[in-house]
Amino acid sequence: MSAFIATAFTQNNADAAKTQWRQVAEQVRLKLLLQNLQTLQKFRTERVAEGMGFEPTIGV
């Protein structure tokens, strides 16, 4: 994470730094969104399996 942030501070001018910062922020947002979606999917799959009387098998 710190490497992403550091790239914004290595730019030659303010405009380049702003552009780089926006790109970094978007990458971080997407990564966090994907992690949250994966967690939600795992949770929902486990709940459905339990509701049907099956043992969850995700992550095995």
C-alpha positions in Angstrom: 0.0 0.0 0.0 2.8 2.4 0.9 4.4 1.8 -2.5 1.2 2.9 -4.2 1.0 6.1 -2.2 4.7 6.8 -2.7 4.3 6.9 -6.4 2.2 10.0 -6.2 5.1 11.8 -4.4 7.7 10.9 -7.0 5.9 12.8 -9.8 7.6 15.9 -11.3 4.7 18.3 -10.9 1.4 18.8 -9.1 -0.8 17.8 -12.0 1.1 14.5 -12.5 0.9 13.8 -8.8 -2.9 14.5 -8.7 -3.4 12.1 -11.7 -1.2 9.5 -10.1 -3.1 9.8 -6.8 -6.4 9.4 -8.5 -5.2 6.2 -10.2 -3.9 4.8 -6.9 -7.1 5.6 -5.1 -9.1 3.9 -7.9 -7.0 0.8 -7.7 -7.3 0.6 -3.9 -11.1 1.1 -4.1 -11.4 -1.7 -6.7 -9.3 -4.0 -4.6 -11.3 -3.4 -1.5 -14.6 -3.8 -3.4 -13.5 -7.1 -4.8 -12.4 -8.3 -1.3 -15.7 -7.3 0.1 -17.7 -9.0 -2.6 -15.7 -12.2 -2.1 -16.4 -12.1 1.6 -20.1 -11.5 1.0 -20.3 -14.3 -1.5 -18.6 -16.7 0.9 -20.9 -15.7 3.7 -24.1 -16.0 1.6 -23.0 -19.4 0.2 -22.3 -20.7 3.7 -25.7 -19.5 4.9 -27.5 -21.1 1.9 -25.7 -24.4 2.5 -26.5 -24.4 6.2 -30.1 -23.6 5.4 -30.2 -26.6 3.1 -28.6 -28.9 5.7 -25.2 -29.1 4.0 -21.8 -28.5 5.4 -20.1 -25.5 3.7 -17.2 -26.6 1.5 -15.8 -23.2 0.4 -12.1 -22.8 1.0 -11.5 -26.6 1.1 
